[in-house]
Amino acid sequence: MDNTNFAGLPVGGRRLTVVFSQLQHAVAAADYGSFRQAAHALSIKQSTLSRSVQLLEHSIGVVIFERSSGGVRATPAGCHFLRMTRSILEQIEALIASTRANGSGEAGRLVIGFCTSLTAGNLRATLLDFKNLFPQVELVTVERSRTRLTTALRNGVIDVSIITGDPQPFDSKTTPLWSERILVVLPSDHPLAARKVIYWTDLRDQTVLLSYYDPGRELEDLLNAKLISPDNRPRIERHDVSRGVIKSLIAVGFGISLVLESDIGANFSGLVYRELRDGTGPSRIGFSAVWRTDNENPPLQNFLKMLSERYHLGPVAP
């Protein structure tokens, strides 16, 4: 796959040749902030990676990185390019995973997309139950943002997505599933850690770290809805990192964060979880299952039937 290229693509009136590995090298350089560290992580020579990125920049006619003795930093144009590149790579990886399994000769295959934690909670329990009930089905999970899951579902890369909030409408069916409590995760020595319950208004003077990835954006929208006055809102810092990295930042004192209760299974030394409430009780976010109306995959129908029985939804129409 590393040698795959996109030769002959017309862009801006000229032919564009981009090698797949060049995109991977650029993303790795951005992740590590260093050609040397990125090359080490990929087990290639630094000169190879540096040359690969240079060729990519030449092909697209854009300088992706500013180079310095301290490493590399994406230019404004590079940031946009890298965001799009990550989306492309994720879609290609999901497509490859789906295509490989379809040709594996198994009795059946089900690809489930999600944007929550699998360390605990209803989704983890649901997948375990399905695997026990249908051991002949190859079960594949794909973790992506809600927007990318919608794209993957529309393109047929995944069979069903389990997402938070209101699904984006297109030719699909949706059924509500469960809801999860919102928790505050904070250092064990934080003043709020002494409380068993934390209220939204207690967040006023705090720094809340949220990931750009789901459900970070939805949690931010809910926070703004609960604390209408800007004077009552905490300072929000958005980070383009995973939930795990957010917890690392909390552990070293950068702030606190909001998570769903399924995330509590990911233990992290020095952190504690506290339930977040408003005047009516615990705050919750709902989950839904979304699938294409024209998807006739038999394992999907079995999965939807199990969801209906497990969460007392009544018959779920295909």
N, C-alpha and C positions, 0 to 999 in steps of 0.2 A: 504493500500500500504506500510505502514511503516514496516510491518512484512514480506514483500516479501523477500525471500532469494535466493541466487544463489548457492544452495547446490550441491555438487558433481561435480563442474566444475574442470576438470583436468588442473592443472597449475604446470609446472616444475616437473612433475612426482608425484604430490600429489593431494589430493582432496581439493578443496577450497570452503569454506562456507562464504559468505558475505551477511549480511542482508542489505536490501535497506536503512533502516534508518541509518545504520552506515555511508554510503556514504554521506547522507544528513548532519549528525552530523559533519563529517570531513570538508565538504565544509563550513558549518556555522562557525566552529572554525577558519578556515582560513580567512573567511570574517571579523570576529570580532577581530581576534588576541587574543582571550581569551575564555577559556572554560566557565567561569562564564557568560560573556556577551552573548555568543552563546546560552547557556542553558536558560538564561532569555528570549531571543528572541524566542526560540522554546517552552517556557513554560514547561520546564522539569527541573529536578534537575541537578545541576552541576555534582554530582557524577555519575548520569546516563549517561550523555554525555561523561564524562571522561572515564568511563568504556567501553562505546560503541566504542570510538576511540582506546582504548587499544586492544580490541578484534579484531578490524579491522587490526591494525598493526600486531598483532600476526598471523592473518589469511593469510595476504599477505607476511609476513616475511620482512617488511620494516618499519623503523621508519619514520613516516610522519611528526611529529612535534618535535622541540626542546622546552622543557618546561623550564620556568623560573618564578621568582616571578612577573615579569612584563607581563606575558602572554605566548603565544605560537607563534612560527615561523616555517614555513615549512622548512624542510630540502631540499637539492637539489633533492633527490629522491622523497620527498613529493611533491615538486612543480610539477614535471612531473606527478605524480599520480593524483594530484588534477586537473590539466588541463584536463586530460583524463576523470576524474570523472565528471567534469562539462559538458563535451560533452555528456557523457552517460546519465546523469540526464536530460539534455535538450531534447535529443532524446526520452527518455522514456515519459517525460511530453507531448511532441508533439504527440507521438503515442497514449497515453491515451486520450488526448483531441480529436484526430481524431476518435478513436474507439468508444468513448462514443457517439459522435454525429451521427455516422453511424447507431447506434442502437436506436436512439431517436424517430424514426418514423416520422421525418419531411419530407416535400416534396422533399427537396434537401439540399445539403451541399456543401460548397466551402471553402477550406482551402488555404489561401493566405500567403505566406512567404514574409518577407521584411526585409531590414536592413537600414531603414531610419526613419525619424521622422514622426509621424502622427499628430503632432500639427498644421500643416499647409501644403499647397502645393498640388500638383497634386494627390498624392496617397490618401490623406485624402478625397479630392473632388471626386475622382473616386469611392472610397468605399461607400461614402454617396449616390452617384448617383445610384450605383448598388443596394444598399439596398432599395432605393425608387422604382426602376424599378422592382425588384424581392423580395418583402417582404416575400415571402414564403420560400426563400432560407436561410438556416442558414449559416451565414458568420462568419468564424473563422480566426483570424489573428495570425501569429506566427512570432515573431521577433527573428532572429538568425543571426550569421555571414554568409557571403556569402558561405564559405566552407561548413558550416553545412546545409545551405539551399540546396546546391547542393546534399548533402547526403540524406536529407529528401525527396527531389524531386525524386531522383533515387529510393528510397525505397518506394515511393508511400505514404509517410506520408502527404505531401502537394500536392495540385493540380497545383499551379503555384507560381513562385517566381518573385518578382520585385526587381531587383538588379542593382547595379552600375557596370560599367566597362564591360569587355569582359567575357561572361559566359564560364564556363568550359565545353568543348564539351563532350557529351555523347548522348544517343538516345533521343534527345529532339529537340524542335523547339524554335526559338528565334525571337522576333520582337522588334525593337527599339521603345521607347515611347517618353519621354520628356527629357529635360535636366534642370539642376538647377545651378544657379550661386553659386560660392564659395565665402563665406564671412569670414572676420576676426572678431572674437569676442574677445573683450578686455575690461579692466576696463574703466569706463567713464572718469577717470582722467589720463589715459595713454596719452603720447604725441601724438601718432598716432590717438587718438580719435578725435582730432581737424580737421582731414582731412575728406572730404566726400568720397574720394576714396583712396585706398591703393594699391600700386604696389608690385609685388613680390620682387623686389629689396629693398623695404623698410623693409623687414623682416630680413635683413642681421644680425643685432645685437640683434635680439630678441630671446627669449626662447619660442618655440612653443610646446605646450602640445597636444599630440595626444593619442587617445585611441587605444588599440590593436584591438578593434572591428571595423567593417566596419562602415563608409567608411574611418576610420583613416589611414589604410595602403595604400589605393589608394591615399589619399591626400598627404601622404608622398612621394609616387612615383612621383606624379605630381610636388611636390615642388622640388624634385631632378632634374626633367626634365627641369623645368623652370630656375633653378639656377644651371647651369652645373658645375661651379667652386666651389669646396668645400669652398673656402675662402669667397664666397658670400652667403653661406647658413647659416640659423640661427641654433641655438642649438636646437635639437629635444629631447624632453623627452617623452618616451612612458609609458603609465600607463594602468594597467590591470583593468580599471574601466569603468563605463558607461559615456555617454556624459554629463549626469547631474552632476556627480562628477567632471568631467573636468571643468565644469563651476564654481563649488564651489572653485576649486583650482585657477582659474583665478581671482575670486572675492577677494581672499585673497592675491593676488599679486605674484603667482607662475609663471605667464607668460601669453601668449595669445594662441589662438587656431584658427583652420580653421574648418568651418562647411558648410553645404549646406543650401540653403535658406529656405527649408522646416523646418529647426530647429529654425527659427526665432520666431515661434509661442510659443516656450517655454520661456516665459519671466523670466528674472532673475535680481533681483535688483542690480544696480550698474554696469551692463554690457551694452555695445553698440555693434552694428554690422556695419561693413563697407564693401563695395564691393571691391573685390580683382580683379585687372586687370593686363594684360600685355600690350604690345604695340599695340595689335589689338583690345582690348576691354575687356569686362568681361570674366573671366575664368569660365568654366562650366564643369560639369560632367554629362554624359548621363545615363539614366535608360533604362532597357530592361525587357521584360516579357519572362520567360522561362517556358516551360511545356513539359511533356512527350508526345511523338507522339502517344502512345497507350492509352492515357487517354481519355475515352469516357464519362466522367461525364457531363451530360447535363448542369448543372450550369456553368461549365468551358467554354463550348462552348458559352453560353450567355455572359459570362464575356469577352471572347476574341472578340466577335462581338462588344460589347460595347467599348472596347479599340480601335478597328479598326475605329469605327465611331467617337469616341471622339478625337482621335489624328490623324485622317485622314490618316490612314495607308493603306487603301484599304483592300480588303478581306484578312482575316487572316485564312490560311488553318489550319484545325485541325490536 
